[in-house]
Amino acid sequence: MSDIQVRGLGTYPTLRRLLVLTLALLAVAVLAVGGSLLTPERTTVQPPRPAAIGRTSSICPVLTEDGADSPPALTVSGVALRPATPRSGALTGAPLGSDAQPELTVDQAGKGATLGRVNGPVVLSGDGGMAGASGGAVVGIGAAGLATGLTAAACLPPETTQWFAGVGSAASDATDLVLTNPDDAQAEVDLRLYGRLGRVAAPGSSGLVIEARSSRTVSLTDAVASDGPLSVAVTANRGRVAADVRRIRTLDLKPAGIDWQLPAASPSTTVTIPAVPGGEGTRELSVINPGTQRATVQVQVLGIAGPYAPAGATSLDLAPESTGTLDLTAGLAGGAGGVRLVSDQPVTGSVLADSTRTGATSDLAVSSAAPALVGVGLSAVATASGVASEMVLSNPSDVDVPLTFDVVSFDGVVLRTDQVLLSPGSSATRRLISQAPSYLVVSVPAGSAVVGGVTLTQPDGKVAGLATLPLTSPDVAGRAPRVLADPAVGR
């Protein structure tokens, strides 16, 4: 069939080509004009900046044994870092809800102070230059009753979401979740519980009210009837809370260990559990998969000689919204270090360790997954009376990381300065023997993935005391994430 002629325009194919070309030119023109009228979208996040100078608060968990004839000896420590640029400020500590004068005061950077004879949570408040440049810890030594053992916990700021992996719900475990609200308005939280087979229902786990400037204790042992591994997510729907778990273990109705379990790092496809203590005793890894997809988790030990897969515990398959466990005792072989989890779904975890010594009562300690240190890692307790201390640092990255650490007395005197080179996937330990009380400051390069902590033990006596303290970065909450401008935005 021949092309149909149109007077003055030629054939239809020719007409179509002209129309397409004309429309294309018009589209280009419209885009050029429209684009010139758009301005690049401004970023809403500012570049990195120093921590804001204002006021910060952290909670030191204290829960004594009611009616005990010999209550544990508890000490709260607060320390202030020495900044590069001198700034005024103060760190104060007072019992939760108290309007009295602070019972702990540090008004000079670089120094520390202690507070004893406490019977409830303590609020540490940093003002001025000490906001975001200070930290605290509580250490307890119990010699009788269910509180027999060594306990330690870092003082942490209140948050809106916190995770606890493997808190346990067996008959031999008495597990208390302590929720503390330091603010002047009430808080309301929901609890989500994850068992071996999936979500676990618990009456009264939603809409828990924590009154202003008060603390509330929830017995997980009484709330959950199932036996086996259990994990908890604490979410504040109103306000914010500091959450900690106190774990007490018994054997034939006799004390078999006590310690605080701190929140774990938020679930991610890669997390690291620092400061897993060495020595005799069992080591149990607990991992929580809070997502709706099955997770396959690879387990790697960051040992003194480098990374390796622990014998018989190299991987873990987790059902959706569940908790699983692995026995790492043989894989760790009594060595201290870190545990790295790599998963195809976001997870987080912890390691429960217990101590064993002939003729002594056993004790337990919990190491939770922790975020990488930013600039500085601080433990408000490096050495304390009646215990032995060891620093454990781990590098989960694939590059060498050089760092330095200082042990500083509470009078502000640097007692020890040293350097450590962490090779890829390895851990390093150092015994801390400086005169007590002292605190630890670890300086790490920007962008490193280093995590660490301090393990505390009682090598002598009737109790084989064991506890861990994580290194934390005091000013992380005051820092904004770094945002790189995209020149293509708006074009």
C-alpha positions as CSV (number, residue, x, y, z in Angstrom):
1,M,0.0,0.0,0.0
2,S,1.4,3.4,-1.0
3,D,1.8,6.3,1.5
4,I,-1.2,8.7,1.6
5,Q,-0.3,12.2,0.5
6,V,-1.3,15.3,2.5
7,R,-1.2,18.5,0.7
8,G,1.7,20.7,1.9
9,L,3.0,18.1,4.4
10,G,3.9,15.1,2.3
11,T,3.3,11.5,3.6
12,Y,2.0,10.4,7.1
13,P,5.4,9.0,8.1
14,T,7.0,12.3,7.4
15,L,4.4,14.1,9.5
16,R,4.8,11.7,12.4
17,R,8.6,12.3,12.5
18,L,8.1,16.1,12.5
19,L,5.6,15.9,15.4
20,V,7.9,13.6,17.5
21,L,10.9,15.9,17.0
22,T,8.8,19.0,17.9
23,L,7.5,17.4,21.1
24,A,11.0,16.3,22.1
25,L,12.3,19.8,21.7
26,L,9.4,21.2,23.8
27,A,10.1,18.7,26.6
28,V,13.7,19.6,26.8
29,A,12.8,23.3,26.9
30,V,10.3,22.7,29.7
31,L,12.8,20.7,31.8
32,A,15.4,23.4,31.3
33,V,13.1,26.1,32.5
34,G,11.6,24.1,35.3
35,G,15.0,23.0,36.5
36,S,16.2,26.5,36.7
37,L,13.4,27.4,39.0
38,L,14.2,24.6,41.5
39,T,16.7,25.2,44.3
40,P,18.8,22.5,45.9
41,E,17.1,21.0,49.0
42,R,18.8,22.1,52.2
43,T,20.1,19.3,54.4
44,T,18.4,19.1,57.8
45,V,21.5,17.6,59.6
46,Q,24.5,19.7,60.4
47,P,28.1,18.5,60.1
48,P,29.8,17.0,63.2
49,R,30.0,19.4,66.1
50,P,31.2,19.1,69.7
51,A,28.7,17.9,72.4
52,A,26.3,20.6,73.4
53,I,27.2,22.4,76.6
54,G,24.1,22.1,78.8
55,R,22.9,19.3,81.1
56,T,23.0,15.5,80.8
57,S,21.8,12.8,83.1
58,S,22.6,9.2,83.6
59,I,21.2,6.6,85.9
60,C,23.3,4.3,88.2
61,P,21.2,1.2,88.9
62,V,21.0,0.2,92.6
63,L,18.7,-2.5,93.9
64,T,19.5,-3.9,97.3
65,E,18.2,-7.1,98.8
66,D,15.2,-6.3,101.0
67,G,15.6,-7.5,104.5
68,A,19.1,-8.8,104.0
69,D,21.1,-9.2,107.2
70,S,24.3,-8.4,105.3
71,P,23.4,-6.0,102.4
72,P,26.0,-5.7,99.6
73,A,28.6,-3.0,99.9
74,L,27.7,-0.6,97.0
75,T,29.8,2.2,95.7
76,V,28.8,4.7,93.0
77,S,31.7,6.4,91.2
78,G,31.5,9.5,89.0
79,V,34.3,10.9,86.9
80,A,34.9,13.9,84.6
81,L,37.2,13.8,81.6
82,R,39.8,16.4,81.2
83,P,38.9,18.3,78.0
84,A,41.4,19.7,75.5
85,T,40.0,23.2,76.2
86,P,39.2,24.0,79.8
87,R,35.6,24.5,80.6
88,S,33.6,25.2,83.7
89,G,31.0,22.8,85.0
90,A,30.1,20.2,87.6
91,L,29.1,16.5,87.9
92,T,26.8,15.8,90.7
93,G,25.1,12.7,92.0
94,A,22.0,12.3,94.2
95,P,19.5,9.6,95.0
96,L,16.6,9.4,92.5
97,G,13.8,11.8,93.5
98,S,15.8,13.6,96.1
99,D,15.7,17.4,96.4
100,A,18.5,17.5,98.9
101,Q,22.0,18.7,98.2
102,P,24.0,16.4,95.9
103,E,25.9,13.7,97.8
104,L,28.6,13.3,95.1
105,T,30.3,16.3,93.5
106,V,33.1,16.6,90.9
107,D,33.8,20.2,90.1
108,Q,37.2,19.8,88.5
109,A,37.8,18.1,85.1
110,G,39.9,15.0,85.3
111,K,38.9,14.1,88.8
112,G,36.4,11.7,90.3
113,A,34.4,11.0,93.5
114,T,32.5,8.2,95.1
115,L,29.2,7.7,96.9
116,G,28.6,4.9,99.3
117,R,25.7,3.6,101.5
118,V,23.1,3.9,98.7
119,N,19.8,2.0,98.7
120,G,18.3,3.1,95.4
121,P,19.0,4.4,91.9
122,V,21.4,7.4,91.7
123,V,21.1,10.2,89.2
124,L,24.4,11.6,87.9
125,S,24.0,15.1,86.3
126,G,26.6,16.8,84.2
127,D,26.4,20.6,83.8
128,G,28.2,23.0,81.6
129,G,31.5,21.6,80.3
130,M,30.9,18.3,82.0
131,A,27.7,17.6,80.1
132,G,28.7,14.9,77.7
133,A,32.2,14.6,79.2
134,S,31.6,12.5,82.3
135,G,30.4,9.1,83.3
136,G,29.7,6.8,86.2
137,A,29.6,3.2,87.4
138,V,28.3,1.3,90.4
139,V,30.1,-1.7,91.9
140,G,28.7,-3.9,94.6
141,I,30.2,-6.8,96.7
142,G,27.8,-9.1,98.4
143,A,29.0,-11.7,100.9
144,A,25.7,-13.2,102.1
145,G,22.2,-14.0,101.0
146,L,20.9,-14.0,97.4
147,A,23.1,-11.0,96.7
148,T,26.3,-12.9,97.2
149,G,28.7,-12.0,94.4
150,L,30.3,-9.2,92.5
151,T,28.0,-6.8,90.6
152,A,29.0,-3.9,88.3
153,A,27.1,-1.6,85.9
154,A,27.8,1.5,84.0
155,C,25.5,4.5,84.6
156,L,23.6,5.1,81.4
157,P,21.3,7.8,80.0
158,P,17.6,7.2,79.6
159,E,16.4,6.1,76.2
160,T,13.2,5.4,74.3
161,T,14.2,1.9,73.0
162,Q,16.4,-0.7,74.7
163,W,17.2,-4.3,74.0
164,F,18.1,-7.2,76.4
165,A,19.2,-10.4,74.8
166,G,19.0,-13.7,76.7
167,V,17.7,-12.5,80.1
168,G,16.6,-16.1,81.0
169,S,13.4,-17.3,82.6
170,A,14.5,-20.7,84.1
171,A,13.4,-21.8,87.6
172,S,17.0,-21.1,88.8
173,D,16.9,-17.5,87.5
174,A,15.3,-14.6,89.3
175,T,15.2,-11.8,86.8
176,D,14.1,-8.3,87.5
177,L,13.7,-5.5,84.9
178,V,14.3,-2.2,86.6
179,L,12.7,0.9,84.8
180,T,13.8,4.3,86.0
181,N,12.3,7.6,85.0
182,P,14.5,10.6,86.0
183,D,12.3,13.2,84.4
184,D,9.5,15.4,85.8
185,A,6.8,13.8,83.8
186,Q,5.6,10.2,83.9
187,A,6.7,7.7,81.3
188,E,4.9,4.8,79.7
189,V,6.5,1.8,78.2
190,D,5.7,-1.4,76.4
191,L,7.6,-4.7,76.7
192,R,8.0,-7.2,73.9
193,L,9.3,-10.6,74.8
194,Y,11.0,-13.1,72.5
195,G,11.3,-16.7,73.4
196,R,12.8,-19.8,71.7
197,L,9.9,-20.3,69.4
198,G,8.8,-16.7,68.8
199,R,6.9,-13.9,70.6
200,V,5.9,-14.6,74.2
201,A,2.7,-13.2,75.6
202,A,2.9,-11.6,79.1
203,P,0.0,-10.1,81.0
204,G,0.5,-6.4,81.8
205,S,3.5,-6.0,79.5
206,S,1.8,-3.0,77.7
207,G,1.2,0.5,79.0
208,L,3.5,0.2,82.1
209,V,3.5,3.6,83.8
210,I,6.7,4.8,85.6
211,E,5.9,7.9,87.6
212,A,8.1,11.0,87.5
213,R,11.4,10.7,89.2
214,S,10.8,7.2,90.3
215,S,11.7,3.6,89.6
216,R,9.6,0.5,89.0
217,T,10.7,-3.2,89.1
218,V,9.1,-5.8,86.9
219,S,9.7,-9.5,87.7
220,L,10.2,-11.3,84.4
221,T,10.4,-14.6,86.3
222,D,6.8,-14.1,87.5
223,A,5.5,-12.6,84.3
224,V,6.7,-15.3,81.9
225,A,5.8,-19.0,82.4
226,S,7.9,-20.4,79.6
227,D,11.3,-22.0,80.3
228,G,14.3,-21.2,78.1
229,P,16.0,-18.2,76.6
230,L,14.1,-15.0,76.7
231,S,14.8,-11.5,75.3
232,V,13.1,-8.2,76.0
233,A,12.6,-5.0,74.0
234,V,11.7,-2.0,76.1
235,T,10.0,0.8,74.2
236,A,8.9,4.1,75.7
237,N,5.7,5.4,74.1
238,R,5.8,8.5,76.4
239,G,8.9,10.0,78.0
240,R,12.0,8.0,78.3
241,V,13.5,5.5,80.8
242,A,16.8,3.9,81.9
243,A,16.3,0.1,81.8
244,D,18.6,-2.5,83.5
245,V,18.1,-6.1,84.3
246,R,19.2,-7.6,87.6
247,R,19.9,-11.4,87.4
248,I,20.1,-13.7,90.4
249,R,20.9,-17.4,89.9
250,T,20.4,-20.1,92.5
251,L,21.6,-23.7,92.7
252,D,19.7,-26.0,95.1
253,L,18.2,-22.8,96.7
254,K,21.7,-21.5,97.4
255,P,23.3,-18.4,95.8
256,A,25.0,-19.1,92.5
257,G,25.7,-15.6,91.1
258,I,24.3,-12.1,90.6
259,D,24.9,-9.2,88.2
260,W,23.4,-6.4,86.2
261,Q,22.7,-6.9,82.5
262,L,22.9,-3.6,80.5
263,P,21.1,-2.9,77.3
264,A,22.6,-4.3,74.1
265,A,23.3,-2.3,71.0
266,S,20.4,-1.9,68.6
267,P,19.9,-4.9,66.2
268,S,22.1,-4.8,63.1
269,T,23.5,-7.1,60.6
270,T,26.9,-6.8,62.3
271,V,27.3,-6.4,66.1
272,T,30.1,-7.1,68.5
273,I,30.0,-8.2,72.1
274,P,33.0,-6.8,74.0
275,A,34.9,-7.9,77.2
276,V,33.8,-11.5,77.4
277,P,35.8,-12.6,80.5
278,G,38.4,-15.3,80.4
279,G,38.9,-18.1,82.9
280,E,37.1,-21.2,83.9
281,G,33.3,-21.5,83.7
282,T,30.6,-21.7,81.0
283,R,30.0,-19.1,78.3
284,E,26.6,-18.9,76.7
285,L,25.8,-16.7,73.7
286,S,22.2,-15.5,73.4
287,V,21.0,-13.8,70.1
288,I,17.7,-12.1,69.5
289,N,16.1,-11.9,66.0
290,P,13.3,-9.3,66.4
291,G,12.4,-9.3,62.7
292,T,9.7,-11.1,60.8
293,Q,12.2,-13.1,58.6
294,R,14.3,-16.1,59.6
295,A,17.9,-15.1,60.4
296,T,21.2,-17.0,59.8
297,V,23.9,-15.7,62.1
298,Q,27.6,-16.4,61.7
299,V,29.6,-16.3,65.0
300,Q,33.3,-15.2,65.1
301,V,35.5,-15.0,68.2
302,L,37.9,-12.0,68.2
303,G,40.8,-13.7,70.1
304,I,44.2,-12.6,71.3
305,A,45.8,-14.3,68.3
306,G,43.1,-13.1,65.8
307,P,39.7,-14.1,64.6
308,Y,38.4,-17.6,64.5
309,A,35.2,-19.6,64.3
310,P,34.5,-21.2,67.7
311,A,34.4,-25.0,67.6
312,G,30.9,-26.4,67.5
313,A,29.3,-22.9,67.6
314,T,30.0,-21.3,64.2
315,S,26.4,-20.4,63.2
316,L,22.9,-20.1,64.5
317,D,19.5,-20.2,62.7
318,L,16.8,-18.1,64.3
319,A,13.1,-18.2,63.7
320,P,11.3,-14.8,63.2
321,E,10.9,-12.9,66.5
322,S,12.8,-15.4,68.5
323,T,15.8,-15.9,70.8
324,G,18.5,-18.6,70.3
325,T,21.5,-19.7,72.3
326,L,24.9,-21.3,71.6
327,D,27.5,-22.8,74.1
328,L,30.8,-20.9,73.5
329,T,32.6,-22.6,76.4
330,A,34.7,-24.9,74.2
331,G,35.1,-22.3,71.5
332,L,36.5,-19.7,73.8
333,A,38.7,-22.2,75.7
334,G,39.0,-19.9,78.7
335,G,40.3,-16.9,76.7
336,A,39.1,-13.3,77.0
337,G,38.0,-11.4,73.9
338,G,35.1,-10.3,71.9
339,V,32.3,-12.1,69.9
340,R,31.3,-10.8,66.5
341,L,27.9,-11.6,65.0
342,V,27.3,-11.3,61.2
343,S,23.7,-11.9,60.1
344,D,21.5,-11.6,57.1
345,Q,18.9,-10.0,59.3
346,P,19.3,-7.4,62.1
347,V,20.2,-9.1,65.4
348,T,21.8,-8.3,68.7
349,G,23.1,-10.4,71.6
350,S,24.9,-11.0,74.8
351,V,27.2,-13.6,76.5
352,L,26.5,-14.9,79.9
353,A,29.6,-16.1,81.8
354,D,29.9,-17.8,85.1
355,S,32.9,-18.4,87.3
356,T,34.3,-21.5,88.8
357,R,36.9,-21.8,91.7
358,T,37.4,-24.7,94.0
359,G,35.9,-24.0,97.5
360,A,34.2,-20.8,96.3
361,T,30.7,-19.8,95.5
362,S,30.2,-19.2,91.8
363,D,29.2,-15.9,90.3
364,L,27.9,-14.7,86.9
365,A,28.5,-11.7,84.5
366,V,26.8,-10.6,81.4
367,S,28.5,-8.8,78.4
368,S,26.1,-7.2,76.0
369,A,26.7,-6.1,72.4
370,A,28.0,-2.5,72.3
371,P,28.3,0.2,69.7
372,A,31.8,1.2,68.5
373,L,33.6,3.8,70.5
374,V,33.6,7.3,69.2
375,G,36.8,9.3,70.0
376,V,37.0,8.2,73.7
377,G,35.9,5.2,75.6
378,L,35.4,5.6,79.4
379,S,35.0,3.3,82.3
380,A,34.4,5.1,85.6
381,V,36.0,2.2,87.4
382,A,39.4,0.9,86.3
383,T,40.6,-0.4,89.7
384,A,38.6,-0.8,92.9
385,S,39.3,-2.1,96.4
386,G,38.9,-5.8,96.8
387,V,38.9,-6.8,93.1
388,A,41.3,-7.5,90.3
389,S,40.8,-5.7,87.0
390,E,41.6,-6.4,83.3
391,M,41.0,-4.2,80.3
392,V,39.8,-6.1,77.2
393,L,39.7,-4.3,73.8
394,S,38.5,-5.8,70.5
395,N,38.8,-4.7,66.9
396,P,36.2,-6.2,64.6
397,S,37.4,-4.3,61.5
398,D,39.8,-5.5,58.8
399,V,42.5,-2.8,59.4
400,D,45.0,-2.2,62.1
401,V,43.9,0.2,64.8
402,P,46.5,2.0,67.0
403,L,45.1,3.5,70.3
404,T,46.2,4.8,73.6
405,F,44.8,4.4,77.1
406,D,45.3,6.2,80.4
407,V,44.5,5.0,84.0
408,V,43.7,8.1,86.1
409,S,43.3,8.4,89.8
410,F,40.3,10.2,91.2
411,D,42.6,13.0,92.2
412,G,43.3,13.6,88.5
413,V,46.8,12.1,88.4
414,V,47.6,9.9,85.4
415,L,48.9,6.7,86.9
416,R,49.6,4.8,83.6
417,T,49.8,5.6,79.9
418,D,50.3,3.0,77.3
419,Q,49.7,2.2,73.6
420,V,48.0,-0.8,72.0
421,L,48.0,-1.8,68.3
422,L,44.9,-3.9,67.6
423,S,45.3,-6.1,64.5
424,P,42.3,-6.9,62.3
425,G,39.8,-9.2,64.1
426,S,41.8,-9.4,67.3
427,S,41.6,-8.5,71.0
428,A,44.1,-7.3,73.5
429,T,44.1,-7.5,77.3
430,R,46.0,-5.5,79.9
431,R,46.0,-6.1,83.7
432,L,45.2,-2.9,85.6
433,I,47.0,-2.8,88.9
434,S,47.1,1.0,89.7
435,Q,46.1,2.1,93.1
436,A,42.4,2.3,93.6
437,P,40.1,4.1,93.0
438,S,41.0,5.0,89.4
439,Y,39.2,5.2,86.0
440,L,40.1,4.2,82.5
441,V,40.2,6.4,79.3
442,V,40.8,4.8,75.9
443,S,41.4,7.1,72.9
444,V,40.5,5.6,69.5
445,P,41.1,7.1,66.0
446,A,38.1,8.4,64.1
447,G,36.1,5.8,62.2
448,S,37.4,2.8,64.1
449,A,35.1,0.0,65.2
450,V,36.8,-0.7,68.5
451,V,34.8,-1.9,71.5
452,G,35.9,-2.8,74.9
453,G,35.4,-3.1,78.6
454,V,36.8,-3.9,82.0
455,T,36.4,-7.3,83.7
456,L,36.4,-7.5,87.5
457,T,37.1,-10.6,89.5
458,Q,37.7,-11.8,93.0
459,P,40.6,-14.2,92.8
460,D,40.6,-15.0,96.5
461,G,38.0,-15.5,99.2
462,K,34.7,-17.5,99.5
463,V,33.2,-16.0,96.4
464,A,34.6,-16.3,92.8
465,G,33.3,-12.8,92.0
466,L,32.9,-11.9,88.3
467,A,31.5,-8.8,86.6
468,T,32.1,-6.7,83.5
469,L,31.9,-2.9,82.7
470,P,31.6,-1.7,79.1
471,L,33.6,1.2,77.8
472,T,31.2,4.0,76.7
473,S,31.6,7.2,74.8
474,P,30.2,10.0,77.0
475,D,29.5,12.5,74.2
476,V,28.0,10.3,71.6
477,A,24.5,11.5,72.4
478,G,25.6,15.1,71.9
479,R,27.0,14.5,68.4
480,A,25.1,14.7,65.2
481,P,25.7,12.2,62.4
482,R,28.0,13.4,59.6
483,V,26.1,14.2,56.4
484,L,27.8,14.7,53.1
485,A,26.1,17.2,50.7
486,D,24.9,15.7,47.4
487,P,25.5,18.2,44.6
488,A,22.9,16.4,42.5
489,V,20.0,17.2,44.8
490,G,17.4,19.4,43.1
491,R,19.0,19.1,39.7
